[in-house]
Amino acid sequence: MFHVEEELKKLPKKPGVYLMHDQADTIIYVGKAVNLHSRVRSYFREKIGRGPWIDKMVSQIARFEYIVTDSELEALVLENNLIKEYNPKYNTLLKDGKTYPYIKVTLGEAFPRILFSRQMKKDKAKYFGPYTSAAAVKDTIELIRKIYKLRTCNRNLPKDTGKERPCLNYHIKQCDAPCQGYISEDAYAEKVKKAMEFLNGNFEPVLKDLEEKMLEASENLEFEQAIEYRELLNSVKQIAQKQKISNSDGEDKDIIAMASDNEDAVVQVFFVRGGKIIGRDHFHVRVGTDESKSDILVNFIKQFYSGTPFIPREILLQETIAEENLVEEWLSKKRGTKVSIHTPQKGKKNKLVELAAKNAQMVLDQDKEKIKREEGRTIGAVKEIESLLGLKGLNRMEAFDISNINGFETVGSMIVYEKGKPQRSNYRKFKLRTVTGPDDYGSMYEVLTRRFSHGMQEKKELEEKQMSEEYGSFTKFPDLIMMDGGKGQVNIALRVLEEIGLNIPVCGMVKDDNHRTRGLYHNNEEIPIEKSSEGFKLIT
C-alpha cells in the first residue's frame, strides 16, 4: 500500500525527475525539480491557484517515484527522454517534438565547421550535448568561432578554393579564410582540435583569457565590450557543465549498480537506448552472510537476463564479477551478437555507474520500512500458516487445482510461493493425458504423479551428472502442498506421495457453499482460520 504522507517525508532535497502514476500504474506526468522534496510536496498541498488542469492530474495520482540526478541540467535532459518514452497524459505542453540542442563538429569535411543542431545523426560528425539552453549553445558556437577563427560558410572546400572572394568574417578577423587557401588543412585541423578540447571541458584557458579581456576593457573604460565579454563568460560557464545523462555513441547499454547492508541489497538498473537513459528499475535482493558485491551482481545478472527479452550490447558494472568471460559468452549467445561487460574507472561511463549506485543506496535507505511491512504480509503470513498447521521451516509452498471447459480440455495448474511471494517462473500447467471427462480426482492424481515423478527423475539425472538442483525445473520439492479442496483432494495427494516415496505435508483449502475458503484441512482435521489475517490473505 502506497502511503502518500509517509513517502513525502522520505523525499530527498536533491535535484531529479519525478514520475506520477495513476491507479492503473500508468505514468501520467513526468517533471523535473531542483529540490525533489519541495517540488513533489507542493502538489499535495491545498489548492493555491495552480489551475484546473493540474488539480485534475493531482486527483488521479495513486503513487509517485523519482530518480535523483547530480544537477538540474541532468534532470532536464532525463525528463525530456522519459516524456518521449512514456508520453504521459498530463505532459501535453511537451508533446511538440521538442528536443534539446547539440553542438555539431563536421569532421567529415576537410575544413570542419561548428554548427547548431537539433538532431544527432549517424554520420562522421562529432556531437556534443545535449544542452538545455539553445541561447547558450549559440553564444558558445559564436565564441568558439571568434576564438579559433573557424569558417561559417557552406562552401565545398578544398574544391571551391579561390573561386569567390572571402566573406566579411575574414575582413573583421573572425575567419582565417580557408576558402582562399590562407591556412593549410593541418593548421586548421589543429584549431578544430583545440575547439573540441574546449567542448570536452578544457575551458580554463578560454575562461582565463575572457576574464583578462573583460578586466582590460573595463580598465580602458570600454564598458560595452566588457559587458560583451562578461555575457560570453557566463555562457561558457553554463555550457561547460558536465553532461553525462546522454551518451553520443548512440549505443544500447544497461548500467547496473547496487547498495547493500547486512541483510538486504538493492540493485539499480539504468536502461540506455540509443545513447539516452529512457528509464530505470530497482530490485530488492536478499543477501547471504558471505556474499560480496561481486557475488550479488553476478547472481543478479544471471537471474535478470534469463527472464528479460532484450539484452543490450554493453553492460556497465560497479564491480568486476567472477566468471565474467563465461557470463559474456552466455549473454552473447542469447543476444545473437557480442555482449561486453565493463567496469569503468573514469569518464562518463563511470559517472553513470556512480549515479546508479547513488540511487540504489537511496532506495535501500528509504525502503526499509516498506520492506518490513512487506515481510509482515509475506513471511509473517507464512509464520501464521506454520502456527495453524503445527509445522516449522515452511519456505516453498505449491498449490494445485484442476479446471476444464464443460468437462473437456482439462488442465492442471501448479503455482509456487517462496517466503510468501509468488515465484511465477516456477508456475506450470499440465494438459491431461490419461483422463477424459470431468474427473477431478483422477486428473489430480495424474498431475501430482507427473510433477513428483518428473522431479525424482531430474534429481537422479543431476546427481549422476554432479550438477546443482537449480538446473532442474522440478527438482525443488515443496515444504507444503496445498490442494484446492478438502479431504478427498488431500487423500489423493497423500496417495501419490506414498507411491513415489516422499514425505511432504499436505493441506486442503476447504470451501463454503459459495466456493470461498473457510478453513484448512490437515491431519484429518478442519482448522478454522481468521479471515482478516495475513495467512488467510496469502492462502486465498
C-alpha positions in Angstrom: 0.0 0.0 0.0 1.4 3.4 -1.0 1.1 5.9 1.8 1.5 9.4 0.3 2.2 11.2 3.5 4.9 8.7 4.5 6.5 8.8 1.1 6.5 12.6 1.0 8.6 12.6 4.2 11.3 10.5 2.5 11.8 12.8 -0.5 15.4 13.9 -0.8 16.3 17.6 -1.0 18.2 16.9 -4.2 17.7 17.5 -8.0 15.9 14.9 -10.0 13.0 13.7 -12.0 9.6 12.5 -10.6 7.0 10.3 -12.2 3.3 10.3 -11.2 1.3 7.1 -11.6 -2.5 6.6 -11.6 -4.5 3.7 -10.1 -3.7 1.6 -13.2 0.0 2.3 -12.6 0.2 4.3 -15.8 2.7 7.2 -15.8 0.5 10.3 -16.2 3.1 13.0 -15.5 6.9 13.4 -15.6 8.5 16.5 -14.1 11.9 17.7 -13.0 12.9 19.5 -9.9 15.9 21.4 -8.4 14.6 20.1 -5.0 12.5 17.0 -5.1 11.4 17.4 -1.5 9.9 20.8 -2.1 8.6 20.3 -5.6 6.7 17.0 -5.2 5.3 18.0 -1.8 3.8 21.1 -3.4 1.4 19.0 -5.5 -0.3 17.7 -2.3 -0.8 21.0 -0.5 -4.2 22.8 -0.6 -5.2 24.3 -4.0 -3.4 27.6 -4.4 -4.5 28.8 -7.9 -2.5 26.3 -9.9 -5.3 25.7 -12.4 -7.9 23.0 -13.1 -5.6 21.0 -15.3 -3.0 20.4 -12.6 -5.8 19.9 -10.0 -7.3 17.2 -12.2 -3.9 15.5 -12.6 -3.2 15.5 -8.8 -6.6 14.0 -8.1 -5.6 10.9 -10.2 -2.2 10.3 -8.5 -2.0 7.0 -6.8 1.7 6.9 -6.2 4.9 8.6 -7.3 8.5 7.6 -7.9 11.7 9.6 -8.6 15.2 9.4 -9.9 18.0 11.5 -8.3 20.4 13.3 -10.6 23.6 15.3 -9.9 22.2 18.6 -11.3 19.2 20.3 -12.6 20.7 20.1 -16.1 20.7 16.3 -16.0 17.2 16.3 -14.6 16.0 18.4 -17.5 17.6 16.1 -20.1 16.3 12.9 -18.3 12.9 14.5 -18.0 12.9 15.0 -21.8 13.9 11.4 -22.5 11.3 10.0 -20.2 8.5 12.1 -21.6 9.4 10.9 -25.1 9.4 7.3 -23.9 6.1 7.3 -21.9 4.1 10.1 -23.5 2.4 10.9 -20.2 -1.2 12.2 -20.4 -0.5 15.5 -18.5 2.7 16.4 -20.2 0.7 17.8 -23.2 2.8 21.0 -23.4 5.9 18.9 -24.1 4.3 16.8 -26.8 5.6 19.1 -29.6 8.6 17.0 -30.5 10.8 19.5 -28.5 14.4 18.4 -28.5 17.5 19.8 -26.8 20.3 21.2 -28.9 23.6 19.7 -29.7 26.9 21.3 -31.0 27.9 19.5 -34.2 31.5 19.4 -35.5 31.5 18.3 -39.1 34.7 16.2 -39.0 33.7 14.6 -42.3 34.8 17.8 -44.1 38.3 18.8 -45.0 37.8 22.1 -43.1 35.2 21.3 -40.4 32.5 23.7 -39.2 30.9 24.0 -35.8 27.1 24.1 -36.1 23.9 24.2 -34.0 21.9 21.0 -34.4 18.6 19.7 -33.0 19.3 16.1 -34.0 22.2 13.7 -33.6 22.6 11.6 -36.7 24.8 8.6 -37.5 27.3 10.4 -39.7 31.0 11.3 -39.5 30.3 14.4 -37.4 31.1 14.7 -33.7 28.3 15.8 -31.4 28.4 17.5 -28.0 25.4 17.7 -25.7 22.5 17.7 -25.5 22.3 21.0 -23.7 19.3 22.8 -22.1 19.8 26.3 -23.3 19.7 27.0 -27.0 20.8 30.6 -26.5 23.9 29.4 -24.5 24.7 26.9 -27.3 24.5 29.7 -29.9 26.7 32.0 -27.8 29.2 29.3 -27.3 29.4 28.4 -31.0 29.8 32.1 -31.8 32.6 32.4 -29.1 34.4 29.3 -30.5 34.3 30.7 -34.0 35.7 34.0 -32.8 38.5 32.5 -30.7 39.6 29.8 -33.2 38.6 31.7 -36.4 36.7 28.8 -37.9 34.6 29.2 -41.0 30.8 29.5 -41.0 30.2 29.2 -44.8 28.9 26.1 -46.6 31.4 26.2 -49.4 32.8 22.8 -50.7 36.4 23.0 -49.7 39.0 22.5 -50.9 37.2 22.0 -54.3 35.9 25.6 -54.3 39.1 27.2 -53.0 39.7 30.7 -54.6 36.5 30.7 -56.7 34.9 33.5 -54.7 36.2 36.4 -52.6 36.5 35.9 -48.9 33.4 36.9 -46.8 33.1 39.6 -44.2 34.2 37.4 -41.4 37.7 37.4 -42.9 37.8 41.2 -43.0 36.7 41.6 -39.4 39.4 39.0 -38.4 36.9 36.2 -37.3 37.9 33.7 -40.0 41.3 32.6 -41.5 39.8 32.2 -44.9 40.5 28.6 -45.8 38.3 29.4 -48.9 41.3 31.3 -50.2 43.9 28.9 -49.1 45.3 31.3 -46.5 45.5 28.4 -43.9 46.5 24.8 -44.5 44.4 21.8 -43.6 46.8 20.8 -40.9 46.9 24.2 -39.2 43.1 24.5 -39.5 42.7 20.9 -38.0 44.8 22.0 -35.0 42.4 24.8 -34.3 39.4 22.4 -34.6 41.2 20.1 -32.2 41.5 22.9 -29.6 37.9 23.8 -30.1 36.8 20.2 -29.4 39.0 20.1 -26.3 37.2 23.2 -25.1 33.8 21.5 -25.7 35.1 18.4 -23.9 35.6 20.5 -20.8 39.1 22.0 -21.1 37.8 25.6 -21.0 40.0 27.0 -18.3 42.4 28.7 -20.8 39.4 30.4 -22.5 37.8 31.5 -19.2 41.1 33.0 -18.1 41.6 34.8 -21.4 38.0 36.2 -21.4 38.4 37.4 -17.8 41.6 39.2 -18.7 40.0 40.8 -21.7 36.9 41.8 -19.6 39.1 43.5 -17.0 41.3 45.1 -19.6 38.2 46.5 -21.4 36.8 47.8 -18.1 40.1 49.5 -17.1 40.1 51.2 -20.5 36.5 52.4 -19.9 35.3 50.2 -22.8 32.2 49.2 -20.9 30.1 47.8 -23.8 32.9 45.5 -24.8 33.5 44.5 -21.2 29.8 43.6 -20.9 30.0 41.5 -24.1 33.0 39.6 -22.6 31.0 39.1 -19.4 28.0 37.7 -21.2 30.1 35.3 -23.2 31.9 34.3 -20.0 28.6 33.4 -18.4 27.5 31.5 -21.5 30.7 29.5 -21.4 30.2 28.6 -17.7 26.7 27.4 -18.4 27.5 25.4 -21.4 30.6 23.8 -19.8 28.6 21.9 -17.2 29.5 18.2 -17.4 26.6 16.4 -19.1 26.6 12.6 -18.6 22.9 11.7 -18.9 23.2 11.2 -22.7 25.9 9.4 -24.5 26.9 10.4 -28.0 27.8 6.9 -29.1 24.1 6.0 -29.7 24.5 2.5 -28.3 22.2 0.4 -26.2 23.6 -0.4 -22.7 22.4 -1.2 -19.2 24.1 0.3 -16.2 24.0 -1.9 -13.1 25.0 -0.9 -9.6 23.9 -1.8 -6.1 23.9 -0.9 -2.4 23.7 -3.3 0.4 23.7 -3.7 4.2 24.0 -6.8 6.3 20.6 -8.2 5.3 19.4 -6.6 2.1 20.6 -5.2 -1.2 19.1 -3.1 -3.9 20.3 -3.4 -7.5 19.6 -0.4 -9.7 19.5 -0.8 -13.5 19.5 2.2 -15.8 18.4 1.5 -19.3 20.2 3.4 -22.1 18.7 3.1 -25.5 20.1 5.0 -28.5 22.5 6.7 -26.2 19.8 8.1 -23.8 18.6 7.0 -20.4 14.9 6.1 -21.0 14.2 4.6 -17.7 15.3 2.6 -14.7 14.2 -0.1 -12.3 15.4 -1.4 -9.0 15.3 -4.8 -7.5 15.5 -5.9 -3.8 17.8 -8.8 -3.2 18.2 -10.9 0.0 21.9 -11.0 0.8 23.7 -14.1 2.1 26.1 -13.8 5.0 29.2 -14.3 3.0 28.2 -12.7 -0.3 30.3 -9.9 -1.7 29.1 -7.2 -4.1 30.6 -9.2 -6.9 28.6 -12.3 -5.8 25.4 -10.4 -5.6 25.9 -8.7 -9.0 26.8 -11.9 -10.9 23.8 -13.7 -9.4 21.5 -10.9 -10.3 22.8 -10.7 -13.9 22.1 -14.4 -14.3 18.6 -14.2 -13.0 17.7 -10.9 -14.6 18.9 -11.7 -18.1 17.4 -15.2 -18.1 14.0 -13.6 -18.0 14.3 -10.4 -19.9 13.6 -10.4 -23.7 16.2 -7.7 -24.6 19.9 -7.9 -23.9 22.0 -4.8 -24.7 25.3 -4.7 -26.5 27.1 -3.4 -23.4 26.7 -3.8 -19.6 28.4 -1.5 -17.2 29.0 -2.6 -13.6 30.4 -1.0 -10.5 32.3 -4.2 -9.6 34.3 -6.8 -11.6 32.4 -10.1 -11.4 33.6 -13.6 -11.3 33.1 -15.8 -14.4 32.9 -12.6 -16.5 34.0 -14.3 -19.7 31.6 -17.1 -19.2 28.7 -14.7 -18.5 29.6 -12.7 -21.6 29.6 -15.8 -23.7 26.2 -16.8 -22.3 24.7 -13.3 -22.9 26.2 -13.2 -26.4 24.5 -16.4 -27.4 21.2 -15.2 -26.0 21.5 -11.9 -27.9 23.0 -13.4 -31.1 25.8 -10.8 -31.2 28.7 -9.9 -29.0 27.9 -8.6 -25.5 30.6 -6.8 -23.5 30.7 -6.4 -19.7 32.9 -3.5 -18.5 33.7 -1.9 -15.1 34.6 1.7 -16.0 37.0 3.5 -13.7 36.7 7.0 -15.1 34.9 9.2 -17.6 31.2 9.5 -18.4 30.5 5.7 -18.1 31.9 5.7 -14.6 29.8 8.7 -13.7 26.7 6.8 -14.9 27.6 3.8 -12.7 28.1 6.2 -9.7 24.7 7.7 -10.4 23.0 4.3 -10.4 24.8 3.3 -7.2 23.7 6.6 -5.6 20.0 5.8 -6.5 20.4 2.2 -5.3 21.6 3.5 -1.9 18.8 5.9 -1.6 16.2 3.2 -2.4 17.8 0.9 0.2 17.8 3.6 2.9 14.3 4.8 2.3 12.5 1.5 1.6 13.5 -0.2 4.9 10.0 0.5 6.4 8.3 -0.7 3.2 10.3 -3.9 3.2 9.4 -4.5 6.8 5.7 -4.0 6.0 6.0 -6.4 3.1 7.7 -9.0 5.3 4.7 -8.8 7.6 2.4 -9.7 4.7 4.7 -12.4 3.3 7.0 -14.0 5.8 4.5 -13.1 8.6 1.7 -14.8 6.7 3.9 -18.0 6.3 4.5 -17.9 10.1 0.8 -17.8 10.7 0.2 -20.9 8.5 3.1 -22.7 10.3 1.4 -22.0 13.6 -2.0 -23.2 12.4 -0.7 -26.4 11.0 1.9 -27.1 13.7 4.8 -27.0 11.1 8.2 -25.4 11.0 10.6 -24.3 8.3 8.0 -23.5 5.6 9.7 -21.9 2.6 8.3 -23.3 -0.6 4.6 -24.0 -1.0 3.0 -25.5 -4.1 -0.8 -25.3 -4.7 -2.6 -27.4 -7.3 -6.0 -27.0 -9.0 -7.9 -28.6 -11.8 -10.0 -26.7 -14.4 -11.9 -27.6 -17.5 -14.4 -26.3 -20.0 -17.7 -28.2 -19.7 -15.7 -31.3 -18.8 -13.3 -31.1 -21.8 -9.8 -29.6 -22.3 -8.9 -30.4 -18.7 -5.8 -28.6 -17.3 -4.0 -28.9 -14.1 -2.3 -25.9 -12.6 0.6 -25.6 -10.2 1.5 -22.3 -8.5 4.6 -21.7 -6.3 5.2 -19.4 -3.4 8.6 -19.0 -1.7 8.8 -17.0 1.6 5.3 -15.8 1.0 6.0 -14.4 -2.5 4.9 -15.8 -5.9 7.6 -17.4 -8.0 5.9 -17.1 -11.4 8.8 -18.5 -13.3 8.1 -21.8 -11.5 4.3 -21.9 -12.3 3.3 -24.9 -14.5 0.3 -26.1 -16.5 -0.4 -29.8 -17.2 -2.6 -30.8 -20.1 -4.2 -34.1 -19.0 -3.2 -37.2 -21.0 -4.9 -40.2 -19.3 -8.1 -38.7 -18.0 -11.1 -37.7 -20.1 -14.3 -36.0 -18.9 -14.9 -34.2 -15.6 -12.9 -36.4 -13.2 -11.2 -34.1 -10.7 -9.7 -36.8 -8.5 -8.3 -38.8 -11.5 -7.0 -35.6 -13.0 -5.3 -34.5 -9.8 -3.7 -38.0 -9.4 -2.2 -37.7 -12.9 -0.9 -34.1 -12.3 0.7 -34.9 -9.0 2.2 -38.1 -10.2 3.7 -36.4 -13.2 5.0 -33.4 -11.2 6.8 -35.5 -8.5 7.9 -38.4 -10.7 9.5 -35.9 -13.1 11.2 -34.2 -10.1 12.6 -37.5 -8.8 13.8 -38.4 -12.3 15.5 -35.0 -12.7 17.2 -35.3 -9.3 18.6 -38.7 -10.3 19.9 -37.4 -13.6 21.5 -34.4 -11.9 23.1 -36.5 -9.3 24.7 -38.7 -11.9 26.0 -35.6 -13.7 27.0 -34.0 -10.4 25.0 -30.8 -11.2 23.2 -28.5 -8.9 19.5 -28.9 -8.4 18.9 -25.3 -9.7 19.4 -26.7 -13.2 16.2 -28.7 -13.0 12.8 -27.2 -13.2 11.1 -29.8 -10.9 13.9 -30.8 -8.6 12.9 -28.4 -5.8 10.2 -30.0 -3.7 7.8 -28.0 -1.6 7.7 -27.9 2.2 3.9 -27.9 2.0 1.4 -29.0 -0.7 -1.9 -27.1 -0.8 -4.9 -28.7 -2.5 -7.8 -26.6 -3.8 -10.3 -28.8 -2.0 -10.9 -30.7 1.3 -10.5 -34.3 2.4 -10.8 -36.0 -1.0 -8.1 -33.9 -2.7 -5.8 -34.3 0.3 -6.1 -38.1 0.2 -5.3 -38.1 -3.5 -2.1 -36.2 -2.8 -1.1 -38.4 0.1 -1.6 -41.5 -2.0 0.7 -40.1 -4.8 3.4 -39.2 -2.2 3.2 -42.7 -0.7 3.5 -44.4 -4.0 6.5 -42.2 -5.0 8.1 -42.5 -1.6 8.0 -38.8 -0.5 7.1 -37.4 2.9 5.6 -33.9 2.4 2.9 -32.3 4.5 -0.4 -31.8 2.6 -3.1 -29.2 3.4 -6.5 -28.8 1.8 -8.3 -25.5 1.4 -11.9 -26.2 2.5 -14.6 -24.2 0.7 -18.0 -23.0 1.8 -21.2 -23.1 -0.4 -20.0 -20.0 -2.3 -16.6 -21.7 -3.1 -14.8 -19.4 -0.7 -12.1 -20.8 1.6 -13.5 -21.2 5.1 -10.6 -23.2 6.7 -7.8 -25.7 6.2 -7.9 -29.5 6.3 -4.8 -31.1 7.8 -4.2 -34.4 9.6 -7.9 -35.4 9.2 -9.0 -32.2 10.9 -10.6 -29.0 9.7 -8.8 -26.0 11.1 -10.6 -22.6 11.1 -8.7 -19.6 10.0 -9.2 -15.9 10.8 -10.4 -14.2 7.6 -8.7 -10.9 8.4 -5.3 -12.5 9.0 -2.3 -12.2 6.6 -2.2 -16.0 6.4 -5.7 -16.2 5.1 -5.0 -13.5 2.5 -1.9 -15.5 1.3 -3.9 -18.7 1.0 -6.8 -17.1 -0.9 
